[in-house]
Amino acid sequence: MARAANIRRSRIYEDLVQSLAGEKGTLMLHSEKKLFPTLRELLSFAAMLGFSDKRRKKLDPNFGYEDIAGTQYEHSDAIEILWAIAVAELGSTDILKDGREREAADIFEEYANGGLEIISSWILNDSSKKPYQAIIDGLEGY
C-alpha cells in the first residue's frame, strides 16, 4: 500500500456535509462536541453506512467535486476503513498493492456517496428533527 489518493465527494451533498461536519450536539445534553469533528470522519461514517446498505453510487461529474487530500487519511483510522471497504468489495487483498490507490479511493467515495444519500433521506423524512437526531433515529431503524 502506498499513499492514499485524494478523496472526492460530490457537491450535490455539500450543504449536508458542511452542516454535519459542523453540527453541534451529540447524545449528551449540554455537549459542545461536534457530531462529526472532521469531514474525513463524516465520509468514513457515510462510506460504512453505504457499504452496509450495499449502496454504491458513482459521483456525478455534472455536480462537480470537492476533495480531501489523501494525506488527511494517512496515519488515521480512516485509512483502515478505506482499505477494509475496498478489500471487502473486491473480495481480495490485491487492492492493497501499490498502484491501486485510486481504485480503492473510488470504491470508498462511491460508498460514501451512497451513505450520504441515506443520511440525506433520513434528514429530509423528518425535517422537524435536528440532523443528528434524524441520523440516530435512522440508525435505530436500520
C-alpha positions in Angstrom: 0.0 0.0 0.0 1.3 3.4 -0.9 0.0 6.8 0.0 -3.7 7.4 -0.1 -5.3 9.1 -3.1 -7.3 12.3 -2.7 -10.8 11.6 -1.6 -13.6 13.3 -3.6 -17.1 14.0 -2.7 -20.0 15.2 -4.9 -21.1 18.8 -4.5 -24.7 17.5 -4.6 -24.4 16.8 -0.8 -22.1 19.7 0.0 -24.6 21.6 2.1 -25.3 18.4 4.1 -21.6 17.6 4.5 -20.8 21.1 5.8 -23.8 21.2 8.2 -23.0 17.7 9.7 -19.3 18.3 10.0 -20.0 21.5 11.9 -23.2 20.3 13.7 -23.2 20.9 17.4 -24.8 18.4 19.7 -24.5 14.7 20.5 -26.5 12.3 22.5 -25.3 14.1 25.7 -27.2 17.1 26.8 -25.3 20.4 27.0 -22.5 19.0 24.9 -20.4 21.3 22.8 -18.9 18.4 20.8 -19.4 18.3 17.1 -21.3 15.4 15.6 -18.5 14.8 13.1 -15.4 16.7 14.1 -13.9 16.4 10.6 -15.1 15.8 7.0 -12.9 12.7 7.0 -14.9 11.2 9.9 -18.2 12.1 8.3 -17.2 10.5 5.0 -15.8 7.4 6.8 -19.2 7.0 8.6 -21.1 7.6 5.3 -18.9 5.0 3.5 -19.5 2.4 6.2 -23.2 3.1 6.1 -23.3 2.9 2.3 -21.3 -0.3 2.3 -23.6 -1.9 4.9 -26.6 -1.0 2.7 -24.9 -2.1 -0.5 -25.4 1.4 -1.8 -22.5 2.2 -4.1 -23.3 5.4 -6.1 -20.9 6.9 -8.7 -20.2 10.6 -8.2 -22.0 12.6 -10.8 -19.4 14.8 -12.6 -22.2 17.2 -13.5 -22.4 18.4 -9.9 -18.6 18.8 -9.5 -16.4 17.6 -6.7 -14.7 18.7 -3.5 -11.7 16.8 -2.3 -9.8 16.0 0.9 -6.1 15.5 0.5 -5.1 11.8 0.8 -2.7 12.8 3.5 -5.6 13.6 5.8 -6.5 9.9 5.7 -3.0 8.6 6.3 -2.0 7.7 9.8 -5.6 7.7 11.0 -8.3 5.0 11.4 -10.0 6.4 8.3 -7.3 4.9 6.1 -8.0 1.5 7.6 -11.7 1.9 6.8 -10.9 2.9 3.2 -8.8 -0.2 2.7 -11.2 -2.5 4.5 -14.1 -1.4 2.4 -12.0 -1.9 -0.8 -10.9 -5.4 0.2 -14.4 -6.4 1.2 -15.9 -5.0 -2.0 -13.4 -6.9 -4.2 -13.0 -10.0 -2.0 -9.3 -9.8 -2.5 -6.3 -8.2 -0.9 -4.8 -7.5 -4.3 -6.3 -4.0 -4.0 -3.6 -3.3 -1.3 -0.8 -3.4 -3.9 1.0 -0.3 -4.9 -0.6 1.5 -7.9 -4.2 0.7 -6.9 -4.8 3.6 -4.5 -7.1 5.4 -6.9 -9.2 2.3 -7.4 -9.6 1.9 -3.6 -10.4 5.6 -3.2 -13.1 5.3 -6.0 -14.8 2.4 -4.1 -14.7 4.4 -0.8 -16.0 7.5 -2.5 -18.9 5.7 -4.1 -20.0 4.1 -0.9 -19.6 7.4 1.0 -21.8 8.9 -1.7 -24.4 6.2 -1.2 -24.2 6.7 2.6 -24.7 10.5 2.2 -27.8 9.7 0.1 -29.1 7.6 3.0 -28.3 10.3 5.6 -29.9 12.9 3.4 -33.1 10.9 3.2 -33.3 10.4 7.0 -33.0 14.2 7.5 -35.5 15.0 4.8 -38.0 12.5 6.0 -38.4 14.4 9.2 -37.2 18.0 8.9 -38.7 18.8 12.4 -35.7 16.9 14.0 -32.2 18.2 14.4 -29.9 16.4 11.8 -28.1 14.4 14.5 -31.4 13.1 15.9 -32.6 12.1 12.4 -29.3 10.1 12.0 -29.7 8.4 15.4 -33.3 7.6 14.6 -32.3 6.3 11.1 -29.7 4.1 12.6 -32.1 2.7 15.2 -34.5 1.7 12.5 -31.7 0.1 10.4 
